[in-house]
Amino acid sequence: MQDTKETNPNIMYNQVKGKISGAIQENKNLQEDSIQELVNEWKSVISSTPPHILKTILGIHDESIIHNLTDDEWKYIQYELEQAFDVRITTGILVTGEDQRSRDLTWWTSKRKLEGENYYSNNYFKYMKDSLPPQVLETIDEDTDAIMNNLANPESEVFSRYGMVVGHVQSGKTSNYASLICKAADAGYRFIVVIAGGQNNLRDQTQSRLDEVFVGANYQGVANVAGFKRDKMPDSLTNEKNDFKIETARARVTTNFENMQLPILVVIKKHTKTLSHLLKWLNTHYKNQIDKAMLVIDDESDYASINTRNEDDPTVINGKIRLLLQKFKKSAYVAYTATPYANIFIDHKANNIDAGRDLFPSDFIYALDAPSNYFGAEKIFIKENKKFVVQIPESEVVYEIDENDTYPDNNYPFIIKHKKEYHQELEVLPDSLYDAIRLFIINIAIRDLRKQKKHNSMLIHISRFTDVHVQIRKLVSNYFTLVKDEIKAFGAVENPHKYSGVIKALRNTLNDRLKNVEFDFEVILGKICTIIETIEIRDVHQSAKIPLKYRDDRQTNAIVIGGLSLSRGFTLEGLSVSYFLRTTIYYDTLMQMGRWFGYRVGYEDLCRVYITEDMNEKFGFIIEATNDLISRLKDMRDENLTPADFGLSVQLHPDSLLQVTARNKSQNTEDMYLEMNLDGQIKETRWISSLPADLESNEFLLEKTISLLVDGEYKHQQDKSHIWRDVDKGIIEQFVKNYKLYSNDPLGLKSRMPIDFIKTYVKECDLKWDVVLYNGSIDDEFQVNSVKVNRQLRKVKVKKGYYEVANRQLSRANPEKIVMTEENKNLPSREMRSKLEKPLLMLHSLKLNDEKDNKKDAVGFGISFPTKKGSFNKSIKVRINSVYKKQLEEAYRDGGGADFEYE
């Protein structure tokens, strides 16, 4: 237990904060200044009420703990509550299938919900009101009502429903499906199966949460809500420590489902063995289908549930999930995922004679919104990248070694991509990892000073192999021991940085990473002295000797080293520092490895993600593509399209995942078909050829194009930038045809400038064009006759054969704004493209500035394609060799361009 002197002052603070929080919860019409008003009211109460009365009001047993709070304590109370309760969230996006539209989609909200006691869902919302803001709970209620409507009434004779719920990584999908489970139990679903992730720790964590908010196991959680009834407690065939076992199930519950009045909960690991046990138990007692309603929640549904083999012989886990659904006459399957790519690519017509239908969400897709206080990917990697991301120097890592290579003598730097059989004896850690460890120690101290005495975690995710985790844990432990010894020896002396290199490094880390924190180093160091002994170091994997445990009766401060066991679904409490070196070529795996997303109320400013420049760029790309995917889902809803249409749309999306079907292959070459839909997209030259001849050619091309626009007497507007309206496509064709792109990307797929598709679009699209030549801000002019603009400065990275525009963006925000009418100028860029009547060619006269401050004139361009009714899908056929095929596969998995198949 923590020191009493440290704990007791916080009792008063926490009780006051809890009382104000409760008052906020009761205030259904919360206004912007309501929290401040409540804080002021309680300030007055604390200062004017005798201690013996305050003791009763606050529920404090020891009168000696009663004291006035400091101004800083009141400030932190107000700040935390504002962050927790001033939250905006909207209900999700629903797309339904053809069959679904002929069904009763109000059976829950307009009938069963109004008729029933709603015992389980009422318990859930009563319990959760102490944890989530009212607006968030209201949205969870609305979202799960919509999902319930798209399931089926358990009183129906026979049904099967297949749906998918898409959420953000670490954004509260568990809260959503916990609410859904409670409502399903109220409606009459009697057998509820939650298929958790593929690791024990995630299954155990999921079980624990459902025990808390649904079951009320061990007199915890909802068991303490007023009105809880022991005789209505669901029967759980699994518990926090034990997955499904036939002998346990046989002892715990009747197998007579027809007489079962209480819901049965099963939380299983997504593993062949547990699914087999569950099916065997059901088949033992029921040779035929069971006539009760079953709900299956498939958490992390894009992992292991997808059939990656021929439909005649589906993968084992996929086949067993399908057999489970076939075992019940009434079944509803709801896939939950933050990365729905694989689910959308399921063949919606697949049907196996034994296993039944595949798991394509043919009935509905529901995309959840994230609350405004969600610490998500867009904030970290797009909006505030420099604030939250610390780049690991390239000198500290090696991406891959050849099989014949040996490790460096000093075992340094880290090798990111390595096989399991490689054995690297690590002797030291990179300086950036030492820095990250120091920052984590500082963060714990700052959170304690802010009265946030809650769990704190640091994530170190470097390899997927256990041997490496064990080595890293030893090295981290060695360094932490050094830090701890130095803190004990010198932490309390005057000017300790003069005597201790560790303390000097701590001060440097604070100054480098948290420049604007409200405490000075001496205050933080004083707190570090009191918390340094509470920090533990854990490696998390299947064979770890000591498990990571976040206790309810004690603050946990943990440095956590892991790989696969931490990469999907598992929540690290109070995560503030992440050190991440893993790499992958797949969208979904990369996003799921990002455990740093979530909610960071009161300490978001302390959070940092240490990653390489390469990974930073990959995340930025994936987030853009994922945002666009969700935008397309909105379009599907607005255009009344179906999940099958959505799958098709994603497959045709320029940035979708690679889909490869090998057909008649020749030895050295293959014919490849590519298909792409450019409608509503923006494509730009993010890669600009660095060949002097290409730079010169493009400069001449821009001059010639401007001359043609001037001579063509098109409608011309000028306000620093120049706009030409209703331009003949012949000028655009000549520009696109003659522009010199980086030559080693002939299809423009790796650079996300798919030039052949664009040429086809220009040739076959009968619309007129608008053209803009943008004005820049530097004192360097580009001029053709009377047309004059300042060049635009762009920072670039020098690559082999090309310049890469920094931040993956050639245009500034909302480049279409310049041609918009006044009423549309404040729309997001994608919505602007839906308002475009014509495609827009965007011309940029550039001054490129590289890392060494070398400057070079260049020309770039982009095209904004209007969103048109009726997709403008185009296919091209090319012949490629095996080398380029491999490059394209890697590029697509990293985030490339079109879908293609081989012939």
Protein Blocks (a to p, Z undefined) as FASTA:
>chain_A
ZZfklmmmmmmmmmmmmmmmmmmmmmmbbcfklmmmmmmmmmmmmmmpcfklmmmmnopa
blklgccddfklmmmmmmmmmmmmmccdddddddddfklmmpccklmmmmmmmmmnolmm
mmmmmmmmmmpcfklmmmmmmmmmmmmmmmccfkbmbdcddddddddehilpmmmmmmmm
mmmmmnopabdcddddfbfklmmmmmmmmmmmmnopghiajllpghiafklgccdfbdfk
lccdfklmmmmpccblklpmbdcdddddddfklmmmmmmmmmmmmmbacdbdcddddehk
lgokaccbdfklccfklmmmmmmmmmpmbdcdddddfblmlmmmpcfkbccfklopafbd
fkbccdddddfklccfklmmmmmmmmmpccddfklpcfbdcfkbccdfklpacdfbacfk
lccddfbdcfklmmmmmmmmmmmmmmmmnopaccddddddfbfcfklmmmmmmmmmmmmm
mmmmmmmmmmmpghkllmmmklmmmmmmmmmmmmmbcbdfklmmmmmmmmmmmpccdddd
fklfbdcdddfkbccddddddfklmmgopacehiabdcdfbdcfbfklmmmmmmmgccde
hilmmpccdddfklmmmmmmmmmmmmmmmmmmmmmmmnopafklmmmmmmmpmkbccddd
dddddfkbccddddddfehiacddfbccfbfklmmmmmmmmmmmmmmmmmnopacddehi
acdehiafklmmmmmmmpccdfklmnommnopafklmmmmmmmpcbdcdddddddfbdcd
ddehjbccddddddddddehiacdehhiabachkllmmpcfklmmgcfklmmmmpmbdcd
dddddddddfkopacddddddddddddehiadddddddddfklmmmmmmmmmnopabdcd
dZZ
